[in-house]
């Protein structure tokens, strides 16, 4: 299993203002579903930040997202470890397969793979 990218997720009630602020740092909007917006660096597309008002299907807003090349393998490894899974492995309608797990510091990690 390989990590493709790590994206911090920022909870916000001010999506437009957040987009404008991160635009000052060179980020541009690459995805916007209304409840989540992802901004990326044009020169380094894997350098991203996501801004969220809430999560469309999951019970909590994750602190960060980790995209892996094999989300099923990641899920199996995490389950075997005994880590707390907050949201089981599922296919989402917007084209990702994902699950949420809590890290040892209490942070919620969204582990995903694109379909």
Secondary structure per residue as TSV (DSSP state, phi and psi in degrees):
chain	resnum	aa	ss	phi	psi
A	1	X	-	360.0	135.0
A	2	X	-	-124.7	144.7
A	3	X	E	-84.4	129.8
A	4	X	E	-94.5	-38.1
A	5	X	E	-166.3	158.5
A	6	X	E	-126.4	129.0
A	7	X	E	-127.5	121.3
A	8	X	E	-70.2	143.1
A	9	X	E	-110.7	125.1
A	10	X	E	-111.7	121.5
A	11	X	E	-75.2	134.1
A	12	X	-	-149.3	142.3
A	13	X	S	-103.4	7.7
A	14	X	-	-134.5	71.7
A	15	X	H	-61.2	-49.6
A	16	X	H	-61.2	-44.1
A	17	X	H	-64.2	-38.6
A	18	X	H	-65.1	-43.6
A	19	X	H	-59.7	-44.1
A	20	X	H	-63.4	-42.7
A	21	X	H	-62.8	-50.9
A	22	X	H	-68.3	-23.2
A	23	X	H	-62.5	-33.1
A	24	X	H	-62.1	-26.0
A	25	X	T	-94.1	3.5
A	26	X	T	101.5	2.8
A	27	X	E	-81.9	147.1
A	28	X	E	-127.1	147.1
A	29	X	E	-66.8	128.1
A	30	X	E	-119.2	-13.5
A	31	X	E	-155.8	140.2
A	32	X	E	-150.7	112.1
A	33	X	-	-103.1	9.3
A	34	X	S	92.0	-52.2
A	35	X	S	-93.5	-19.3
A	36	X	E	-139.1	137.0
A	37	X	E	-131.4	132.3
A	38	X	E	-112.0	133.6
A	39	X	E	-115.5	141.0
A	40	X	E	-136.5	159.0
A	41	X	E	-79.6	127.1
A	42	X	S	-61.3	-32.9
A	43	X	S	-83.6	-23.9
A	44	X	S	-137.2	81.4
A	45	X	T	-56.7	-25.1
A	46	X	T	-77.2	-11.7
A	47	X	-	-81.9	105.7
A	48	X	E	-137.5	162.8
A	49	X	E	-141.6	139.5
A	50	X	E	-113.0	141.4
A	51	X	E	-117.3	129.1
A	52	X	E	-130.6	140.8
A	53	X	S	-88.1	-36.1
A	54	X	S	-164.8	178.9
A	55	X	-	-107.8	127.6
A	56	X	S	-55.9	-38.6
A	57	X	S	-124.1	-17.7
A	58	X	S	-97.0	160.8
A	59	X	S	-76.6	-16.6
A	60	X	S	-141.0	162.7
A	61	X	-	-87.7	122.9
A	62	X	-	-72.3	153.4
A	63	X	S	-78.6	-31.8
A	64	X	E	-154.8	159.6
A	65	X	E	-117.6	137.1
A	66	X	E	-121.6	113.4
A	67	X	E	-88.9	127.7
A	68	X	E	-120.7	162.4
A	69	X	S	-81.0	-16.5
A	70	X	-	-142.1	87.5
A	71	X	H	-67.4	-30.2
A	72	X	H	-65.6	-41.6
A	73	X	H	-65.1	-41.2
A	74	X	H	-61.2	-43.4
A	75	X	H	-61.8	-45.6
A	76	X	H	-60.7	-43.8
A	77	X	H	-63.3	-44.9
A	78	X	H	-65.8	-42.9
A	79	X	H	-60.7	-44.3
A	80	X	H	-62.8	-28.8
A	81	X	H	-73.7	-19.7
A	82	X	T	87.9	5.8
A	83	X	-	-62.8	153.8
A	84	X	-	-75.8	113.9
A	85	X	E	-91.9	120.9
A	86	X	E	-92.5	-24.6
A	87	X	E	-145.8	115.8
A	88	X	E	-68.1	162.8
A	89	X	E	-57.6	124.8
A	90	X	E	-148.2	154.2
A	91	X	E	-91.4	128.5
A	92	X	-	-101.0	151.3
A	93	X	T	-65.5	-18.1
A	94	X	T	-92.9	14.8
A	95	X	S	96.5	19.0
A	96	X	E	-122.7	154.8
A	97	X	E	-113.8	127.7
A	98	X	E	-153.2	165.6
A	99	X	E	-149.4	161.0
A	100	X	E	-113.6	138.5
A	101	X	E	-136.6	147.4
A	102	X	E	-92.8	131.0
A	103	X	-	-82.3	172.7
A	104	X	T	-61.8	-17.1
A	105	X	T	-95.4	2.7
A	106	X	S	91.8	-0.4
A	107	X	-	-75.9	144.7
A	108	X	E	-96.6	124.1
A	109	X	E	-110.5	124.4
A	110	X	E	-90.7	111.1
A	111	X	E	-102.1	124.1
A	112	X	E	-141.7	162.0
A	113	X	E	-141.2	142.6
A	114	X	E	-82.3	142.0
A	115	X	-	-91.4	360.0
